[in-house]
Amino acid sequence: MTETFEQIMRQIDQNIQRIRSQIADAATAAGRQSDAVTLMAVTKGFPSPYAAEAARRGISVFGENRVQEALTKAAALPNLRWEMIGTLQRNKVKSAVKVFQRIQSIDSIELALALNAAAQTLQQPLEVFVQVNISGEATKHGVQPELALQLGEAIQSLPYLRGGGLMTVAPFAENPQTIRWVFAELRALRDSFQAHFGDSWQDLSMGMSHDFAAAIAEGATLVRIGSALFGGRK
Ligand SMILES: *Cc1c(COP(=O)(O)O)cnc(C)c1O
């Protein structure tokens, strides 16, 4: 049976309520404030009315992994805050800095240099996170943990980039408790960033639909949720 538009929107509302209370529960269980975790809605693969509905329900941060798709949605919904969470190709950097308020996926010094140059052209500082491949899986993007501080140092030296934290994608695990170490290692690395570069490097973007509770237990300040809010992608 095909759902009507209204049914889909109602389902999204219910999902948002459920995820919010699960986030609050996970934070409380970890002895953290229930509002210590930002809920990002990952709208990749979903049409802009889905994002509009989430915004109506108070979600204020939206994640996309393709520049072109983000440009289309941002044109429809110009007042939302869009952040890049996917691999950024060098030839898309100029459009990326126009549409994204933050790039969470810096994984090389070359990309940092290109983003700094594009931000300089706009005369607009750009917030960035370093994406780290904690698990070491070949299929995962991100800088190796051993090289992360070096990349952080490069970002610190670039006048138009503002480093704000670290991001990772954990391997899929049937039982997310078994990959908690990934989140713990990202947190430890974040602590080193703060020790080297200052408190501004405070954010931990980690946790997705199936593992956000484990990530919150390890200190996530931002969780990136797509399918649990909007359903399966086609
Ligand atoms: C797609 C995606 C998400 C959201 O994944 P869900 O399992 O749908 O919640 C989070 N982070 C990144 C980097 C993604 O590409």
The ligand as an ORCA input file, in Angstrom:
! r2SCAN-3c Opt
* xyz 0 1
  C      24.118      8.275      5.536
  C      24.993      8.755      6.617
  C      24.506      8.888      7.925
  C      23.099      8.482      8.336
  O      22.982      7.094      8.283
  P      21.628      6.366      8.810
  O      22.058      4.971      9.029
  O      20.640      6.511      7.710
  O      21.208      7.046     10.032
  C      25.370      9.385      8.889
  N      26.648      9.743      8.586
  C      27.144      9.621      7.346
  C      28.554     10.042      7.086
  C      26.346      9.122      6.322
  O      26.853      9.016      5.089
*
